[in-house]
Amino acid sequence: MNDNYFKFSNAVIGLPVFFVLFLWIIYWVQIRFDFDFYQNGIYPRDFSGLQGVLFSPFIHENLDHLYNNSIPLLVLLSAMQFFYPKQTLAVIGFGILFSGLITWIIGRENYHIGASGLIYVLVSFIFFKGIQTGYYRLVALSLSVILLYGGMIWYVFPDVDKTISWEGHLAGFITGFGLSLFYKTPEYAKPIVYEWQKPDFNPDQDAFMKHFDENGNFVNAEVPDDELEVLSTYYNSNFSVNYTVTKRESDDEL
């Protein structure tokens, strides 16, 4: 698989825009009609709180909460759709499901809402999957994600900020790592730079390789007569060259 695997499509822009727009519409409905969606979030170890596994990523407490989640979602979903188009929908769906279940198991007895868990799923998946492939473009993407969102790692630990759901962040991070192991990507071919990297390369026919034996020792290989004829024709000239040699009498003439 080569770089042709990465192709731009309308979904690269459409998917993140639609997803984020859907979050804003839900928030508008919440404040416009005075709905209280807060109680539809994840409430750990309570049977009714399981509904939040599906609903919590789409519920936000206030405008700042929604805005802070919208920008990373636009960036990360675009990157996912461009570099991992076949895995994107599955990572989103199972990321929401499994990160929500883990949050329901380990979370504090409070309502957990917001799309930050999904953000951690995407960051974790993109980072670990790029490192696992070893392909230079995906490794570069992994490093870019770390540069942009590496500071988020601190928010998977308790007591860093008691106003956020660190359990949801940790659940998302674990889920993203697990999905990176589960979903396989194609074998990416390294760019061909040298002749010996080509699949049809034959060392027996290579002029340079003929000068080495099977143990890698340099040998003075015989040049075939036809090659000698080509070389002699190439280096011979019908034009005479005259050289004038002068003797330097002293260093002052330099």
N, C-alpha and C positions, 0 to 999 in steps of 0.2 A: 504494500500500500504506500502511495506517495502523497505529495502535497495536494494532488487533485481531490483527495478525500475531503479537504476543507473547502467547501463552496458556500458562497454567500447566497442566502435565500430570503424571501420576505419574512419567514418565521424568525430570523435572527433579530429583527426589529419588532415584528408583530407580537410574538409570544410575550416578551417582557412588558411591552406597552399594554397589551390586553390584561395581563395578570395584575399589574400595578393599578391600572384603571379600574379593574374590578374591586380592588381593595378600597379605592377612594369612593366608589359608588356605594359600597356597603357602609362606609363611614358617613357619607352624606345622608343615607337613609336613616342611620342611627340618630344623628343630631336633628334631622329635619322632622322626623316623626316621634322623636323622643323615645326611641326604643332602648332598652337596656340589654345589650348583647353580652355584657360582661359576664353574666352567669352562664353563658354558653361556652365558656372557656374550660380548660382542663382543671378538674378538681381531683387531686390525687387520691387514689384508693377508695373512691366513691363510685358506685355503679353509674349514677346519673352523670358523674363527671367525665365519663368515657366519651360523651358526645363532643367534648372539647378536642378530642384527638383529630376530628375532621374539621371542626368549626374554628378552633382557636387561631390558626394562622391568618384568618380573615377578619379578626376582631382586634381593634386597637383602642387604647385608652383615651388618647387625645391626639391633636393635630401633630404635635412634635413627635410623638411615638410613631405615627404613620409616616411622617416625612423621613425620619431617620431610617426607616426600613425600606422606603421606596427607592432611594438612590442605589443602595447596594443590590437590591433585587434587579433593577434595570441593567446594571453592569454584569452581574453574575449570570443572570439568565441569558443575556446576549452571548456571553462567552461560552456558556454551556451549549446553546443551540448551534453555534458556529463550529466549535471544536468537538463536541460530543452529540451530534444531532440524533443519533439512534438511541442514546441512553437518556436524553433530557427528560422526556415525559415520565419515564419509569423512575428516575431519580427524584423528580418532584413528588410523584404520587407516593412511592414507598418511603421517601424521606419524611413527608408529612405524617404518614401512618406510624412508622417505627419510632421516630423522634417523639411523637405524641405519646405513644405507649410507654416509652422509657420515662418520659416526664411524669406520666400518671403513676408510675411505680415509685420513683425516687423523689418526687417533688414534695415541697412543703404543703401543708394544708391551707391552700389559698388558691384563688383562680389564676391560672396561667394563660395569658393571651399574647397575641402578636406573632408576626412572621419572622421574628429573629431566629427561631429554631430552624426554619427552613434556610435562612441565610447561612447559618453555621453548617448545615448539611451541604450546601453548594460550595462553600469555601473549603471544607474538609475534602469533599469528593474531588474538586478540581486540583487541589494541592497534591493529594496522595496519588491520584491516578496519573498525573503528569510525571511524578517521580518514578512510578512503577513502569511506565512505558519506556522511559529513557530516551524518548524522541525529543530532539532539541527544541522544537517549537512548543511542545506541551510542557517541557521542563521550564522553558522561558515563561509560559503562562502561569505555571505554579509559582515561580519566583515573583511574578508581577502581583499575583493575588496576595502573597505574603507581604510585599511592600505596601499594598493598599490596605489590607485588613489584618495584618499580623498582630496588631495590638488587641484584636478581639479575643485572643487566646486567654487573656487575664480574666475575662468575664465568664469563664467556665468554672472558676473557683468560687467557693462560698466566701461570704463576708467582704468581698471586694466592693460590691454595691448591693445592699440589701433591698433596694427598690426594684431590682430586675430579677428575672427568673434565670438564675445561673444554671438551675437544673435543666431548663429547656435548651440553653446553650450547650451544655455538656451532652445532652441527649442528641442534639443535632450534630455535634462534632463526631460522636461515636458512630452515629448512623451513616454519616458521609464516608467515614473510613471503611465501615463494613460494606457499603455499596461499591466503593472503589475496588474492593477485593472480589466482589461477586460478579460485577459486570466487566466483561472482557472487551478489549478494543482490538482492532486489526494490528497485524505486525507492520509497523511503519518502516519503510525502507529508508536507509540513510542516503543522502545525496551522493551520486557517483562523481568523484573528483579525479580519480586515477584510472588508468587503463586496466590495472589488475583488479579493480572493484567490479568490473563488468562480468555478468554471469557467463558470457561466452569467451572469457579470457583464456588463452592457451599459452602457458609459460614456455612450451617447447618451440613456439613460433615467434616468441618475443626476442628481438635482437639483444636487448640488455640482459635478459635472463639466461641467454645462451652462454654467458661468460661465468656462470656459477654452476658448480656440480650439485649433486643431490644433497650434499652436506653443507652447502652454503659457501664453499671455498671458491675463490676466484680462480678461473682457468682461462688460458689463452685460447679461446675457441677459434677454429679455423673459419675463415670467411669464404663462403662459396664463390666460385669463379664468376657467376653471374652478378653477384653483389660487387665483386672487385671491379668488374667491367663498368658497372654503374658508377662506382666511386671514382674510378680513373677518368671516366668521361666527365664527371661533375667537376673534378679538380683540375683537369687539363685546360690549357688556354692556348689559343693560336697567337696571342699578342705577346711580344717580347717585352721583358722588363729590364731596364738598365738601372743599375745602382751606382751612385757616386760616393766614394769613401774619402773623407778628408781627415787629416791628422790634426788633433788639437795640440797646439804648441804650448799653451799656458792656461792656467785657470782664469786669467783675466778675460779670456774670450767667451766665458760662460754667459 
